[in-house]
Amino acid sequence: MASYKTLSAALNWPTGLPASGSTVLIAGGLEAEGSVLIPHFISSALDSQHPVILISFRQTFNHYMHIMRKMGVNLTRHKFQFVNALLQADFSELPQPTRPHYTLSEWPAFFQWLNEQPPSMVIVDGLCALLDQGHTVSQVIQFMLSCQRIVETKAEAEASFAALAINVFLDEFSEVLVRSMIRRAHFMFSFTGLSSGASSDVAGQLTVVPGHLHFRIQDKQQEFKPSALHYRVSDATVQFFSPGQSSVVL
């Protein structure tokens, strides 16, 4: 199974995953999208035999299945559940393996469902889309906090791995939301374009820093190392490398 080994080593995350109970915020924009990290968290969790729940406000299930298949991962053979938060539609005519495991409509029912699932790597893609649907910043933060409480409770009560990763699109419309989310995260992954512009060798830069809640992490065996890395995206991989150094194919 594919994993982003250079990134994991730079962060001192041997399994490619953050400390259990933590929240990771991923922010990107037009020049450099943060969604390239979603396969990393999926494959790293599945490598470690942890269930994965992907909640998407941006793409259909087929989109992620196609990307992971390119990386050699068949999601239908793993403990993977997809939550459709994009479309309200009838999926009964789709082949069983491509149907969402849950469709988000009413928030209370969804959080009840999420709370009934085993401790998992929970990934939310495109949470800021709720702003486009007319929700306020406070309401979107409440969605994040509800997911966060469930993950933290499961990590503590069941002594199993559970973590939350949220990918958002940062622009002038979501800036206030993202700033509020940083104050509620343990780690911040920021994707930006290069001042010189993207090239075939470098797509952009990833800067990883502690979030405002990082001080709560008690895992002394996994000391976090803030990092700044360049990266390149190819058809089936993402290559991370130190600025000025040649890339290493993962």
Secondary structure in CASP SS format (residue, H / E / C, confidence):
PFRMAT SS
TARGET T0000
AUTHOR 0000-0000-0000
METHOD secondary structure of the structure
MODEL  1
M C 1.00
A C 1.00
S C 1.00
Y C 1.00
K H 1.00
T H 1.00
L H 1.00
S H 1.00
A H 1.00
A H 1.00
L H 1.00
N C 1.00
W C 1.00
P C 1.00
T C 1.00
G C 1.00
L C 1.00
P C 1.00
A C 1.00
S C 1.00
G C 1.00
S C 1.00
T E 1.00
V E 1.00
L E 1.00
I E 1.00
A E 1.00
G E 1.00
G C 1.00
L C 1.00
E C 1.00
A C 1.00
E C 1.00
G H 1.00
S H 1.00
V H 1.00
L H 1.00
I H 1.00
P H 1.00
H H 1.00
F H 1.00
I H 1.00
S H 1.00
S H 1.00
A H 1.00
L H 1.00
D H 1.00
S C 1.00
Q C 1.00
H C 1.00
P C 1.00
V E 1.00
I E 1.00
L E 1.00
I E 1.00
S E 1.00
F C 1.00
R C 1.00
Q C 1.00
T C 1.00
F H 1.00
N H 1.00
H H 1.00
Y H 1.00
M H 1.00
H H 1.00
I H 1.00
M H 1.00
R H 1.00
K H 1.00
M C 1.00
G C 1.00
V C 1.00
N C 1.00
L H 1.00
T H 1.00
R H 1.00
H C 1.00
K C 1.00
F E 1.00
Q E 1.00
F E 1.00
V E 1.00
N E 1.00
A C 1.00
L C 1.00
L C 1.00
Q C 1.00
A C 1.00
D C 1.00
F C 1.00
S C 1.00
E C 1.00
L C 1.00
P C 1.00
Q H 1.00
P H 1.00
T H 1.00
R C 1.00
P C 1.00
H C 1.00
Y E 1.00
T E 1.00
L C 1.00
S C 1.00
E C 1.00
W H 1.00
P H 1.00
A H 1.00
F H 1.00
F H 1.00
Q H 1.00
W H 1.00
L H 1.00
N H 1.00
E C 1.00
Q C 1.00
P C 1.00
P C 1.00
S C 1.00
M E 1.00
V E 1.00
I E 1.00
V E 1.00
D E 1.00
G C 1.00
L C 1.00
C C 1.00
A H 1.00
L H 1.00
L H 1.00
D H 1.00
Q C 1.00
G C 1.00
H C 1.00
T C 1.00
V H 1.00
S H 1.00
Q H 1.00
V H 1.00
I H 1.00
Q H 1.00
F H 1.00
M H 1.00
L H 1.00
S H 1.00
C H 1.00
Q H 1.00
R H 1.00
I H 1.00
V H 1.00
E H 1.00
T H 1.00
K H 1.00
A H 1.00
E H 1.00
A H 1.00
E C 1.00
A C 1.00
S C 1.00
F C 1.00
A C 1.00
A E 1.00
L E 1.00
A E 1.00
I E 1.00
N E 1.00
V E 1.00
F E 1.00
L C 1.00
D C 1.00
E C 1.00
F C 1.00
S C 1.00
E H 1.00
V H 1.00
L H 1.00
V H 1.00
R H 1.00
S H 1.00
M H 1.00
I H 1.00
R C 1.00
R C 1.00
A C 1.00
H C 1.00
F E 1.00
M E 1.00
F E 1.00
S E 1.00
F E 1.00
T E 1.00
G C 1.00
L C 1.00
S C 1.00
S C 1.00
G C 1.00
A C 1.00
S C 1.00
S C 1.00
D C 1.00
V C 1.00
A C 1.00
G E 1.00
Q E 1.00
L E 1.00
T E 1.00
V E 1.00
V E 1.00
P E 1.00
G C 1.00
H C 1.00
L C 1.00
H H 1.00
F H 1.00
R H 1.00
I C 1.00
Q C 1.00
D C 1.00
K C 1.00
Q C 1.00
Q C 1.00
E C 1.00
F C 1.00
K C 1.00
P C 1.00
S E 1.00
A E 1.00
L E 1.00
H E 1.00
Y E 1.00
R E 1.00
V E 1.00
S C 1.00
D C 1.00
A C 1.00
T C 1.00
V E 1.00
Q E 1.00
F E 1.00
F E 1.00
S C 1.00
P C 1.00
G C 1.00
Q C 1.00
S C 1.00
S C 1.00
V C 1.00
V C 1.00
L C 1.00
END
